[in-house]
Amino acid sequence: MNKVKNKKAVSGLAFHELKSSRLMNFVIMVSIVLTCVMFTALATIGGSTMNGFQRQTMRQVGGDRMAGLKYVRQRDYEKVLADPKTKDVVYRRIVGRVENESLRTINAEVNYVGDENAAKAVFCLPTTGGLPREMDEVATSDLTLAELGIPCELGAIVPLTISIDGEIIEQEFKLSGFWEGDPISMAQMLFVSEAFADKYAPTPDEDFYSRGATQYAGYWQVDFNFSNSFNIEGKTIKLVERLYQKDSYAVQYGVNWAYSMSSMDFDTVWMVLLFALMIFVAGYLIIYNIFQINISANVRKYGLLKTIGMTRRQIRRLVQIQTRVYCLIGIPVGILIGLFFGKILFGSFMKILTLDASVEYHLSAFWVVVVCVFAATFTYLTVMISCRKPAGMAGNVSPMEALRYNETEIKTKKDHKKTGKVHPITMALSNLLRSKKKTVIVILSLSLSLILLNTMVTFFKGVDMDKYVQRLMIGDLQVTNASSVSGDVSRIKPEEIKAMENADSIRECDAFYRMPASVRLTGKAMEKAEKLYEKHANAKVWDEKLEEFKKTGEYSSSREFYKYLDLRNLAKGSEYGEKGVVTTDVYGIEPSALDLISVDHGTLDAEKFATGKYVLVNTACTQLESAYRGEDQFYEVGDMLTMETKDGITKEYEVMAIADVPYPLSTKIFYSVYAHLILPKTEYETLSSNQNALSAVIFAEDGREKEAEEFVRSITDQPGTSLILSNKETVMEEFEDMVSAFRIMGGSLAGILALIGALNYINAMVTSMLARRKEFAMMSAVGMTGKQLEGMLIWEGIAYAFGTLVVSAVLGSFISAVLMRGFERITFFYTYHFTLLPILLGIPFLLSLAVVIPIIAYRHVSKESVVQRLRENE
Amino acid sequence: MSVLKTEDLTKIYGQGEASVTALENANISVEQGEFVAIVGTSGSGKSTLLHMLGGLDRPTSGKVYVDNKDIFSLKDEELTIFRRRKIGFVFQAYNLVPTLNVYENIVFPIQLDGNEVDEAFVGEVIATLGLSELQNRLPNHLSGGQQQRVAIARALSAKPAIILADEPTGNLDSKSSQDVLSLLKVTGQKYGQTIVMITHNEAIAQMADRCIRIEDGHIVKGGDERHE
């Protein structure tokens, strides 16, 4: 085939055409800009919120690296450093923990950090002074210093009692540097010098597991990043395999849960893709519709071009070139506006409302580029796909037909219609029915905006801070034991409980008692345990390896191996444990505290429970992968359960429900295979001689929270106790940043979506007015007044609004019920609430637009005289 | 007595150097019941004249009287109402409302006025134009000649004093043209209506009582019968 140099002619014409119909160009451009704004704003706001949320979690966890190897040595650090897939590798050396009495409510760790990057990685880089260099220097946070009662001055004397694997060292240090401590962090850091670490906690020659995995001092914590945060756990496992060739010697690793909960796991990716798809479809419908209208309005022109010899492909090219020009202008403008909304506006809201955390809710330059590329690509794809069909249609126009083309020749299958009364309403309806496809598209695209808005609101309304805080705190006040050492941790005396119960300012005080015991699996429960072993233990491989390990004395520390050991102990019994015996915590509660118990299966019946014949139970095997959760639930409602106390009392209970004690009130210690039982206090007392309670929840009388707190503090602050008082308000305040960040994000996104929805509607109406100029002229030529025409247009608008209401309510409910409800399962701090409020609130707006826009658009159109409009295209 | 009269009607499109004088000082007068053809080459200004006669376009200067009323003293909205009561239009492109069936199209101007349809009269018009069988059809399923007959029926239905026809046969073959014109003339006579028709076809112009010839925006012949 000969190559003909016609490109110039086609593109030249394309640009001339663009100059000729400015208003239409503007409308198309606006729709492209809007689509692009949607993508950009969603990506920036979504991204910065995820980022901020992630940073907050990191602060809590106390580290920003994606993963780490635990309890290793220098040679492991060097291996990780040398690996090509890791980056930002840092290390800390464990020294010990601070045991000063005044620091008992703070978990204060003593470490040595290699360099400033390592300190930065755990958010503990001294802002005043520097890291310690001398034997007697120490650096820590202002929070720790405040608890110790030492002023924040370099060179201040800091007396410390440090426990290094049980050995106590008391020494006075000089403050070499300090930083602003983070109250939401789980632990506070103290850094010592290398000299100190080398002297008191030198790295042992043997590895951690060979020494029984109980002595921590001197071991290295090596933390690092990968190139991206996708599937961190998988990458870490691969890294371990790469470095240690299977299992001859393996290390324990940790994955930063800041990443796993808020970042690129599959659920999040799905959610993001789903929203992107919804925007894509909304954008597609709008742009497609406008192109379609534009092309049918210009059918005569294309016919003309064909009669003078333009081919189908050239016409298609003409439309495509025009589309690319629209994109070239529309996409950058859209990105700029989107960034303005998403970054600048959102950022300044954040700054105004929450001063502290605003820094964390921003996107780095790299992510801004990613967002721009993402938005540009998606918008371009949306536009090009949307214009494909209309462009094809333009190309397929038959020249003679196009020249004779007349609005009256719109093809309909119906050839006749019953005679009825002509009225603006009936005319409006038949106008909408005339081009059903267009009507459906307009309604769908409007509905999608509304549904998107509704989904967003459902999502953000569902973010439940109470649920989030419940992980840390229940009730107004909470008394627990500071010491996390296992053993008997019940330290709240009966008279203290009594005093709290009787205090005027306290409405309810629920004490939780706890004793160690064991459960012996029998019958169905035992069968389940055996099944679990067969399915998950991979005994064929490990049985052999275990023999090897026994010979060499070098055991694997991989999760697989521990899972195998745990399941084997349970199902078969071994020197480590008796068959079917599960380590158990028995909790005793007052029946009034039943409402604090979270139930998985079954129902709680306070009366039956009080008889002492029933038990609430939860069992778990912690090494089992989360995908198989539930398989380790050995009991079902109605089963009989046999329990044996440490004193040798054996008793049988019927399972009333599968339920567990709230995490903050529990011992917070989880055995590899465990059972938690809950009995009424009366029954509990017959089994245990220990009268002390493990923890207590306090609900204050309304308005007397302060008084209640003072009262409880008088108990917990007595010298010699190790009780900690936590206050819901303080915990809430600590998370306020996050709460308001979520609100602002939800508000901003909803606002942008609502705005875009409105603009889309305006766009749809204006396009339709432009395309129908001639039709209106004809109507007024035969005597339809402007008022009557406006009336008809308003009724069309109302019909659109009504259609949109119906479609978005139906589809919105569906999406809300199916998708958003599913969200509750995967996010612990999310509570699903059904709402169609945004859609209902959107209707008055749609209706007022439905009245105002057609009138404005028609007035604009009718500026041209009837004759001018009638002559158009002739 | 003249039912339609113009006074120094002038229309200039554009401004300054780019301005085009489409019509200059046109004075015509049409008697009640007359059938007048306006002839001229394309661009001569005949459509401009017709549009202003019907109040579709406003003149640069000069006046149009319908039943001795200066129609351009009316506001746009009033003018539209005046037009649907006094003037029936027949366009070359038919301009039927695509969503309305034949009957609805015909009675559309009456219903727009909020008046009851004079069923007997409309029925007679429909029968005269041979549309009785097609009443429930939609316009896109009619031939060109049929569509133009519907347009004529629509123009007649409100019993206007004047019917203005802009190249009514321009899109039709010669057989249909003859039919449509005969019908236009017959119905005009039957209901005593004044007809002003634009055409560039001399043969068709011959069917009219009088020919007004227009060239380069000037009436060159037949503007006012009384002056001849």
Interface residues (C-beta under 8 A of the other chain):
Chain A: N406 E407 T408 E409 I410 K411 T412 K414 D415 H416 K417 K418 T419 G420 K421 V422 H423 M427 S430 N431 L433 R434 M778 M779 S780 A781 V782 G783 M784 T785 G786 K787 Q788 S865 V866 V867 L870 E874
Chain B: H51 L56 D57 R58 D76 E77 T80 I81 R83 R84 R85 F89 F91 A93 Y94 N95 L96 V97 P98 T99 L100 N101 Y103 E104 V107 F108 P109 Q111 L112 D113 Q135 N136 R137 L138 P139 N140 H141 Q147 R154 A158
